[in-house]
Amino acid sequence: MKRNTKIVLIGALAAVATGVAVTLVVRDQLSRARRDLFSPHALRRLAALSHLTRATASVDLINLLRDFIAWEPRPLLRNRARQILERMQDEVRQTESMVRAV
């Protein structure tokens, strides 16, 4: 193989490996966020909500947030969860309307 071809191949493999690693880290962070959402520590619950703001809306997450809102004793965290819930519900509605239009 030519030297340039080897360099391109190594670069492509490194990019794929980096993508896989990033995907695994993000998946791990989201699973931790779900687990910490019902933590006895308010700061962990706030961090879990922050992670969920970046998550793609799904029926499972919407149901999880509804359970959290019913359970959460602190108004600040409940209100933050309501904001996230409303955004996710809007996102799901938009997706449903786009699917119906097709």
MDAnalysis code that builds the backbone (N, CA, C; Angstrom):
import MDAnalysis as mda
import numpy as np

u = mda.Universe.empty(306, n_residues=102, atom_resindex=np.repeat(np.arange(102), 3), trajectory=True)
u.add_TopologyAttr("name", ["N", "CA", "C"] * 102)
u.add_TopologyAttr("resid", np.arange(1, 103))
u.add_TopologyAttr("resname", ["MET", "LYS", "ARG", "ASN", "THR", "LYS", "ILE", "VAL", "LEU", "ILE", "GLY", "ALA", "LEU", "ALA", "ALA", "VAL", "ALA", "THR", "GLY", "VAL", "ALA", "VAL", "THR", "LEU", "VAL", "VAL", "ARG", "ASP", "GLN", "LEU", "SER", "ARG", "ALA", "ARG", "ARG", "ASP", "LEU", "PHE", "SER", "PRO", "HIS", "ALA", "LEU", "ARG", "ARG", "LEU", "ALA", "ALA", "LEU", "SER", "HIS", "LEU", "THR", "ARG", "ALA", "THR", "ALA", "SER", "VAL", "ASP", "LEU", "ILE", "ASN", "LEU", "LEU", "ARG", "ASP", "PHE", "ILE", "ALA", "TRP", "GLU", "PRO", "ARG", "PRO", "LEU", "LEU", "ARG", "ASN", "ARG", "ALA", "ARG", "GLN", "ILE", "LEU", "GLU", "ARG", "MET", "GLN", "ASP", "GLU", "VAL", "ARG", "GLN", "THR", "GLU", "SER", "MET", "VAL", "ARG", "ALA", "VAL"])
u.atoms.positions = np.array([
    [0.833, -1.182, 0.000],
    [0.000, 0.000, 0.000],
    [0.881, 1.249, 0.000],
    [0.348, 2.248, -0.607],
    [1.059, 3.508, -0.590],
    [0.929, 4.133, 0.791],
    [1.873, 4.979, 1.090],
    [1.900, 5.622, 2.401],
    [0.651, 6.475, 2.627],
    [0.219, 7.222, 1.622],
    [-0.964, 8.080, 1.762],
    [-2.222, 7.260, 2.034],
    [-2.339, 6.126, 1.414],
    [-3.493, 5.260, 1.615],
    [-3.515, 4.735, 3.045],
    [-2.360, 4.365, 3.567],
    [-2.272, 3.889, 4.942],
    [-2.681, 4.986, 5.920],
    [-2.237, 6.197, 5.664],
    [-2.569, 7.324, 6.549],
    [-4.071, 7.587, 6.543],
    [-4.671, 7.551, 5.369],
    [-6.120, 7.768, 5.261],
    [-6.870, 6.655, 5.979],
    [-6.435, 5.416, 5.800],
    [-7.084, 4.275, 6.435],
    [-6.975, 4.366, 7.964],
    [-5.815, 4.698, 8.453],
    [-5.624, 4.842, 9.904],
    [-6.480, 5.982, 10.443],
    [-6.550, 7.083, 9.713],
    [-7.385, 8.215, 10.131],
    [-8.854, 7.849, 10.175],
    [-9.308, 7.108, 9.177],
    [-10.709, 6.677, 9.141],
    [-11.019, 5.741, 10.302],
    [-10.125, 4.811, 10.581],
    [-10.326, 3.893, 11.707],
    [-10.346, 4.642, 13.033],
    [-9.480, 5.632, 13.175],
    [-9.459, 6.437, 14.393],
    [-10.765, 7.218, 14.548],
    [-11.292, 7.739, 13.455],
    [-12.544, 8.488, 13.508],
    [-13.698, 7.571, 13.908],
    [-13.732, 6.369, 13.358],
    [-14.791, 5.409, 13.704],
    [-14.675, 5.013, 15.178],
    [-13.467, 4.740, 15.638],
    [-13.263, 4.365, 17.040],
    [-13.681, 5.503, 17.973],
    [-13.367, 6.732, 17.604],
    [-13.762, 7.887, 18.413],
    [-15.282, 8.015, 18.449],
    [-15.930, 7.824, 17.324],
    [-17.390, 7.883, 17.267],
    [-18.049, 6.833, 18.146],
    [-17.514, 5.635, 18.113],
    [-18.047, 4.559, 18.949],
    [-17.851, 4.893, 20.427],
    [-16.680, 5.389, 20.786],
    [-16.402, 5.736, 22.178],
    [-17.338, 6.844, 22.665],
    [-17.549, 7.861, 21.853],
    [-18.441, 8.963, 22.224],
    [-19.868, 8.445, 22.401],
    [-20.309, 7.582, 21.508],
    [-21.650, 7.014, 21.610],
    [-21.820, 6.239, 22.909],
    [-20.827, 5.451, 23.276],
    [-20.904, 4.679, 24.514],
    [-20.930, 5.582, 25.743],
    [-20.139, 6.643, 25.728],
    [-20.121, 7.574, 26.860],
    [-21.464, 8.278, 26.998],
    [-22.029, 8.734, 25.898],
    [-23.330, 9.413, 25.937],
    [-24.410, 8.463, 26.447],
    [-24.414, 7.252, 25.965],
    [-25.395, 6.259, 26.410],
    [-25.255, 5.992, 27.907],
    [-24.011, 5.905, 28.394],
    [-23.767, 5.694, 29.815],
    [-24.263, 6.877, 30.634],
    [-24.007, 8.098, 30.154],
    [-24.445, 9.288, 30.874],
    [-25.969, 9.356, 30.970],
    [-26.655, 8.998, 29.898],
    [-28.118, 9.016, 29.929],
    [-28.673, 7.971, 30.887],
    [-28.057, 6.798, 30.931],
    [-28.548, 5.781, 31.859],
    [-28.288, 6.210, 33.302],
    [-27.167, 6.872, 33.548],
    [-26.909, 7.399, 34.891],
    [-27.895, 8.493, 35.241],
    [-28.221, 9.333, 34.257],
    [-29.172, 10.416, 34.498],
    [-30.525, 9.852, 34.903],
    [-30.962, 8.815, 34.216],
    [-32.249, 8.199, 34.582],
    [-32.197, 7.616, 35.982],
    [-31.089, 7.004, 36.319],
    [-30.945, 6.388, 37.635],
    [-30.889, 7.468, 38.722],
    [-30.181, 8.560, 38.474],
    [-30.017, 9.618, 39.473],
    [-31.220, 10.546, 39.567],
    [-32.175, 10.399, 38.685],
    [-33.340, 11.268, 38.715],
    [-34.110, 11.111, 40.026],
    [-34.075, 9.937, 40.622],
    [-34.773, 9.698, 41.877],
    [-33.795, 9.554, 43.049],
    [-32.639, 10.176, 42.929],
    [-31.623, 10.150, 43.973],
    [-32.104, 10.928, 45.204],
    [-31.647, 10.549, 46.392],
    [-31.999, 11.340, 47.579],
    [-31.296, 12.708, 47.615],
    [-30.321, 12.916, 46.742],
    [-29.566, 14.172, 46.712],
    [-30.136, 15.094, 45.632],
    [-30.552, 16.276, 46.041],
    [-31.177, 17.229, 45.106],
    [-30.228, 17.640, 43.986],
    [-28.951, 17.783, 44.288],
    [-27.991, 18.190, 43.260],
    [-27.858, 17.125, 42.168],
    [-27.897, 15.870, 42.550],
    [-27.855, 14.795, 41.550],
    [-29.119, 14.795, 40.694],
    [-30.255, 15.077, 41.329],
    [-31.496, 15.143, 40.565],
    [-31.445, 16.288, 39.563],
    [-30.885, 17.425, 39.984],
    [-30.745, 18.556, 39.075],
    [-29.815, 18.209, 37.915],
    [-28.716, 17.537, 38.202],
    [-27.789, 17.117, 37.147],
    [-28.469, 16.127, 36.197],
    [-29.278, 15.236, 36.741],
    [-29.993, 14.273, 35.900],
    [-30.966, 15.002, 34.975],
    [-31.650, 16.000, 35.495],
    [-32.551, 16.785, 34.644],
    [-31.777, 17.496, 33.547],
    [-30.601, 18.000, 33.867],
    [-29.770, 18.675, 32.857],
    [-29.394, 17.722, 31.736],
    [-29.087, 16.487, 32.087],
    [-28.754, 15.500, 31.056],
    [-29.975, 15.184, 30.204],
    [-31.138, 15.126, 30.824],
    [-32.351, 14.791, 30.087],
    [-32.780, 15.908, 29.141],
    [-32.339, 17.146, 29.394],
    [-32.700, 18.235, 28.475],
    [-32.108, 17.998, 27.097],
    [-30.995, 17.292, 27.037],
    [-30.325, 17.031, 25.753],
    [-30.793, 15.739, 25.095],
    [-31.627, 14.996, 25.791],
    [-32.083, 13.705, 25.264],
    [-33.175, 13.900, 24.214],
    [-33.234, 12.977, 23.284],
    [-34.288, 12.978, 22.283],
    [-35.593, 12.560, 22.945],
    [-36.656, 13.246, 22.604],
    [-37.960, 12.966, 23.208],
    [-38.428, 11.565, 22.851],
    [-38.986, 10.893, 23.843],
    [-39.566, 9.571, 23.627],
    [-40.695, 9.386, 24.629],
    [-41.557, 8.431, 24.363],
    [-42.673, 8.157, 25.257],
    [-42.152, 7.709, 26.621],
    [-41.091, 6.916, 26.633],
    [-40.511, 6.459, 27.897],
    [-40.019, 7.621, 28.746],
    [-39.312, 8.567, 28.121],
    [-38.816, 9.718, 28.875],
    [-39.964, 10.604, 29.355],
    [-40.985, 10.753, 28.542],
    [-42.145, 11.548, 28.954],
    [-42.803, 10.921, 30.182],
    [-42.981, 9.616, 30.162],
    [-43.567, 8.934, 31.319],
    [-42.670, 9.030, 32.550],
    [-41.366, 8.921, 32.344],
    [-40.416, 9.050, 33.437],
    [-40.503, 10.441, 34.062],
    [-40.576, 11.475, 33.239],
    [-40.678, 12.836, 33.758],
    [-42.003, 13.059, 34.492],
    [-43.084, 12.475, 34.008],
    [-44.368, 12.585, 34.719],
    [-44.274, 11.957, 36.108],
    [-43.640, 10.787, 36.191],
    [-43.447, 10.142, 37.491],
    [-42.583, 11.007, 38.401],
    [-41.544, 11.590, 37.827],
    [-40.647, 12.439, 38.612],
    [-41.386, 13.656, 39.154],
    [-42.198, 14.301, 38.319],
    [-42.940, 15.492, 38.744],
    [-43.889, 15.146, 39.892],
    [-44.526, 13.993, 39.818],
    [-45.428, 13.569, 40.885],
    [-44.672, 13.258, 42.174],
    [-43.432, 12.813, 42.055],
    [-42.637, 12.387, 43.203],
    [-41.824, 13.523, 43.826],
    [-41.323, 14.451, 43.033],
    [-40.355, 15.464, 43.472],
    [-40.952, 16.430, 44.505],
    [-40.299, 16.551, 45.671],
    [-40.802, 17.462, 46.703],
    [-40.410, 18.937, 46.488],
    [-39.337, 19.193, 45.743],
    [-38.856, 20.572, 45.584],
    [-39.503, 21.250, 44.375],
    [-40.136, 22.405, 44.594],
    [-40.814, 23.104, 43.499],
    [-39.873, 23.504, 42.355],
    [-38.660, 23.893, 42.678],
    [-37.707, 24.303, 41.643],
    [-37.422, 23.157, 40.673],
    [-37.174, 21.979, 41.202],
    [-36.888, 20.823, 40.358],
    [-38.144, 20.350, 39.627],
    [-39.296, 20.429, 40.295],
    [-40.558, 20.060, 39.632],
    [-40.834, 20.966, 38.439],
    [-40.614, 22.279, 38.630],
    [-40.856, 23.226, 37.535],
    [-39.897, 22.993, 36.374],
    [-38.643, 22.699, 36.674],
    [-37.658, 22.411, 35.615],
    [-38.077, 21.161, 34.847],
    [-38.532, 20.159, 35.562],
    [-38.983, 18.925, 34.908],
    [-40.212, 19.197, 34.034],
    [-41.102, 20.075, 34.497],
    [-42.276, 20.422, 33.682],
    [-41.866, 21.091, 32.375],
    [-40.870, 21.971, 32.437],
    [-40.374, 22.628, 31.220],
    [-39.840, 21.598, 30.227],
    [-39.049, 20.666, 30.738],
    [-38.479, 19.623, 29.878],
    [-39.603, 18.752, 29.314],
    [-40.570, 18.405, 30.152],
    [-41.697, 17.589, 29.723],
    [-42.476, 18.279, 28.602],
    [-42.748, 19.569, 28.756],
    [-43.483, 20.304, 27.726],
    [-42.718, 20.309, 26.401],
    [-41.399, 20.505, 26.469],
    [-40.593, 20.501, 25.249],
    [-40.664, 19.143, 24.569],
    [-40.542, 18.085, 25.360],
    [-40.576, 16.738, 24.789],
    [-41.948, 16.415, 24.203],
    [-43.007, 16.831, 24.878],
    [-44.346, 16.589, 24.348],
    [-44.553, 17.330, 23.029],
    [-44.074, 18.570, 22.949],
    [-44.162, 19.325, 21.696],
    [-43.384, 18.630, 20.583],
    [-42.207, 18.125, 20.938],
    [-41.360, 17.438, 19.961],
    [-42.059, 16.183, 19.428],
    [-42.692, 15.432, 20.328],
    [-43.399, 14.221, 19.910],
    [-44.602, 14.589, 19.048],
    [-45.335, 15.645, 19.415],
    [-46.480, 16.085, 18.615],
    [-46.049, 16.489, 17.208],
    [-44.940, 17.221, 17.107],
    [-44.443, 17.639, 15.803],
    [-44.060, 16.426, 14.966],
    [-43.422, 15.457, 15.569],
    [-43.023, 14.251, 14.856],
    [-44.262, 13.504, 14.365],
    [-45.281, 13.402, 15.223],
    [-46.514, 12.712, 14.836],
    [-47.205, 13.433, 13.673],
    [-47.238, 14.764, 13.734],
    [-47.906, 15.512, 12.659],
    [-47.138, 15.391, 11.348],
    [-45.818, 15.306, 11.416],
    [-45.019, 15.130, 10.196],
    [-45.258, 13.745, 9.614],
    [-45.405, 12.752, 10.450],
    [-45.654, 11.382, 9.982],
    [-47.030, 11.308, 9.340],
    [-48.018, 11.963, 9.926],
    [-49.370, 11.970, 9.352],
    [-49.398, 12.682, 7.993],
    [-48.575, 13.708, 7.844],
    [-48.553, 14.477, 6.603],
    [-47.995, 13.664, 5.441],
    [-47.179, 12.677, 5.751],
    [-46.551, 11.863, 4.703],
    [-47.446, 10.800, 4.265],
])
